[in-house]
Amino acid sequence: MKLGRCPVCHSHLHLDALIQDDAGSELLGLLASLGRPLARPLVQYLALFRPAKSDLSNARALKLAQDTLAIADRDSLIAGLQDTVRSLHEKRQRGETKPLKNHNYLKQVLASVAPDARKPGAESDSNRPTSWEKKQGVEETPEESRRKWEAQMRRLGVDPEQFNTKRNTGG
């Protein structure tokens, strides 16, 4: 069954060929279950393991994906994978082209972030500018951030006060 064309190389994609290999089929199922925010950087990360003169086997890609998912929680992985891919792509542009052999680089990236900052919704991280914002010189205070958020919510027709967590309990 022909699916269409590859957006990169424009060769024909056939669904039956993709699922013929058990590891390839399992890898596709795993990636589909993750959702785009995690699957996309994971695929980019897996590509960093590909040897220069050959392809990465589906079995190896599946094992690497499973091992990667076991390293940290979803939110930490999304940020860690994005930082790792960005950093290693920059290195490769400078001529350092060796493929990854293990997950040590990703583990270092994840360890460089404070454990509290990796937790989803952690207050210590909620007002901290991202590394991209720091590089671009786009830092804003928590008050500016809150004011912008409230303005955006009002434009969307939502009362931002309904999300106010500082409630007077009358104690």
ZAMARGU-4260 file (C-alpha; in steps of 0.2 Angstrom, whole numbers, plus 5000, padded with zeros to 4 digits):
<rodrens>
0) 5000/5000/5000 | 5008/5016/4994 | 5007/5030/5007 | 5015/5044/4997 | 5032/5052/4995
5) 5045/5055/5008 | 5046/5074/5012 | 5065/5073/5012 | 5071/5062/4998 | 5054/5061/4988
10) 5055/5042/4986 | 5039/5032/4988 | 5034/5026/5005 | 5025/5009/5007 | 5016/5005/5023
15) 5018/4986/5020 | 5037/4989/5019 | 5038/4999/5034 | 5029/4986/5045 | 5037/4971/5037
20) 5052/4972/5050 | 5046/4968/5068 | 5058/4980/5076 | 5053/4994/5063 | 5034/4990/5066
25) 5037/4991/5085 | 5047/5007/5083 | 5033/5015/5073 | 5020/5011/5086 | 5031/5017/5100
30) 5034/5034/5091 | 5016/5036/5087 | 5011/5033/5105 | 5023/5047/5111 | 5015/5061/5103
35) 5024/5074/5092 | 5032/5085/5107 | 5042/5070/5112 | 5043/5059/5096 | 5050/5072/5085
40) 5066/5076/5096 | 5068/5058/5100 | 5069/5054/5081 | 5081/5068/5079 | 5091/5061/5094
45) 5091/5043/5087 | 5098/5050/5070 | 5114/5056/5080 | 5118/5037/5083 | 5118/5034/5064
50) 5135/5029/5057 | 5142/5040/5044 | 5142/5027/5030 | 5127/5016/5035 | 5110/5016/5041
55) 5104/5013/5059 | 5095/4997/5060 | 5077/4997/5066 | 5082/4985/5080 | 5096/4996/5086
60) 5084/5012/5085 | 5071/5003/5095 | 5083/4998/5109 | 5090/5016/5109 | 5072/5023/5110
65) 5067/5012/5124 | 5083/5015/5134 | 5081/5034/5131 | 5063/5034/5137 | 5069/5025/5153
70) 5081/5039/5157 | 5070/5052/5164 | 5052/5058/5164 | 5043/5065/5149 | 5045/5083/5152
75) 5063/5082/5156 | 5066/5071/5141 | 5058/5084/5129 | 5069/5098/5135 | 5085/5087/5137
80) 5083/5079/5119 | 5080/5096/5111 | 5096/5104/5120 | 5106/5088/5115 | 5101/5088/5097
85) 5104/5107/5095 | 5121/5106/5103 | 5127/5091/5093 | 5120/5098/5077 | 5131/5114/5081
90) 5146/5103/5084 | 5143/5094/5068 | 5142/5110/5058 | 5160/5114/5065 | 5166/5097/5058
95) 5164/5086/5073 | 5154/5071/5065 | 5157/5056/5076 | 5140/5047/5080 | 5135/5045/5097
100) 5139/5028/5105 | 5129/5029/5121 | 5117/5041/5131 | 5130/5049/5142 | 5129/5066/5133
105) 5110/5066/5136 | 5112/5061/5154 | 5124/5076/5157 | 5112/5088/5149 | 5098/5081/5160
110) 5110/5082/5176 | 5114/5100/5172 | 5097/5105/5176 | 5092/5106/5194 | 5080/5092/5199
115) 5067/5104/5204 | 5068/5113/5188 | 5064/5097/5178 | 5048/5094/5187 | 5033/5099/5177
120) 5025/5115/5184 | 5039/5118/5196 | 5038/5135/5203 | 5057/5137/5203 | 5057/5135/5184
125) 5041/5144/5180 | 5048/5162/5178 | 5066/5157/5173 | 5070/5162/5155 | 5075/5148/5143
130) 5092/5146/5136 | 5086/5153/5120 | 5079/5168/5128 | 5095/5172/5137 | 5105/5170/5121
135) 5093/5182/5112 | 5094/5194/5127 | 5075/5192/5130 | 5073/5191/5148 | 5058/5197/5157
140) 5053/5199/5175 | 5039/5188/5183 | 5028/5203/5183 | 5030/5207/5165 | 5027/5188/5161
145) 5011/5188/5171 | 5005/5205/5164 | 5008/5198/5146 | 4999/5181/5150 | 4984/5191/5157
150) 4983/5202/5142 | 4984/5186/5131 | 4970/5178/5141 | 4959/5193/5140 | 4961/5194/5121
155) 4956/5175/5120 | 4940/5180/5130 | 4946/5171/5146 | 4946/5180/5163 | 4963/5177/5170
160) 4957/5179/5188 | 4949/5162/5188 | 4967/5155/5188 | 4973/5165/5203 | 4981/5153/5215
165) 4983/5166/5229 | 4966/5165/5237 | 4961/5173/5253 | 4954/5159/5264 | 4948/5171/5277
170) 4959/5163/5291
</rodrens>
